[in-house]
Amino acid sequence: MMISPRQYIENVEDLSYEELLKERGRLLWKIRKLENFFKKDINDMSLEEVSLLFRLPSPEISYSCYLMYLSELCNLILDKFKDKSND
């Protein structure tokens, strides 16, 4: 089950700037993995990859949520960067 972008940000808002950058890297890895998955033809997929088509949430929903999380996370990173720069 995916959470809302707001809930996602609530879960990470207390992380340091450096930890937020690591979280951004994790999200980007998940996004890239799904983008590579979407490029494949079903006939070229492994059994494990085909099983992803039938899981919940679907790869399309996961991809959409990860992109929304990334958008909100980038805003939070910018805020933390500004705070860090003002210190």
C-alpha positions in Angstrom: 0.0 0.0 0.0 1.3 3.4 -0.9 1.0 6.4 1.3 0.2 10.0 0.4 2.9 12.4 -0.5 2.1 14.3 2.6 2.5 11.2 4.8 5.7 10.4 3.1 7.1 13.9 3.9 5.9 13.6 7.5 8.0 10.4 7.7 11.2 12.1 6.4 10.9 15.7 7.5 13.1 15.3 10.6 16.0 13.8 8.6 19.1 15.9 8.2 20.0 17.5 4.8 22.5 14.7 4.1 20.0 12.0 5.0 17.5 13.6 2.7 20.0 13.4 -0.1 20.4 9.7 0.5 16.6 9.3 0.6 16.4 11.1 -2.8 19.0 8.6 -4.1 16.8 5.7 -3.0 13.8 7.1 -4.6 15.6 7.8 -7.9 16.9 4.2 -7.9 13.3 2.9 -7.5 12.1 5.2 -10.3 14.9 4.2 -12.7 14.2 0.5 -11.9 10.5 1.0 -12.8 11.4 3.0 -15.9 13.6 0.1 -17.1 10.8 -2.3 -16.4 8.4 -0.3 -18.5 10.8 -0.4 -21.5 10.7 -4.2 -21.6 8.5 -6.3 -23.8 6.5 -8.8 -21.8 8.0 -11.6 -23.9 11.5 -10.6 -22.7 10.6 -10.5 -19.0 11.6 -13.0 -16.4 8.9 -14.8 -14.4 9.7 -12.5 -11.5 9.2 -9.4 -13.6 6.0 -10.7 -15.0 4.7 -11.3 -11.5 5.2 -7.5 -10.9 2.4 -6.9 -13.3 -0.1 -8.6 -11.0 1.0 -7.1 -7.7 -0.7 -4.4 -5.7 0.0 -1.6 -6.0 0.7 -1.9 -9.7 4.1 -0.7 -11.1 2.2 2.2 -12.6 0.8 3.3 -9.3 4.2 2.8 -7.6 5.9 4.9 -10.3 3.3 7.7 -9.9 3.7 7.8 -6.2 7.5 7.7 -6.3 7.4 10.7 -8.6 5.1 12.6 -6.3 7.3 11.7 -3.3 10.3 12.9 -5.2 8.7 16.3 -6.0 7.8 16.9 -2.4 11.2 15.6 -1.2 13.0 18.1 -3.5 11.0 20.9 -1.9 12.0 19.7 1.5 15.6 19.4 0.5 15.6 22.9 -0.8 14.1 24.2 2.5 16.7 22.3 4.5 19.4 23.7 2.2 18.2 27.3 2.8 18.2 26.7 6.5 21.7 25.2 6.4 23.0 28.1 4.3 21.5 30.7 6.8 23.4 29.1 9.7 
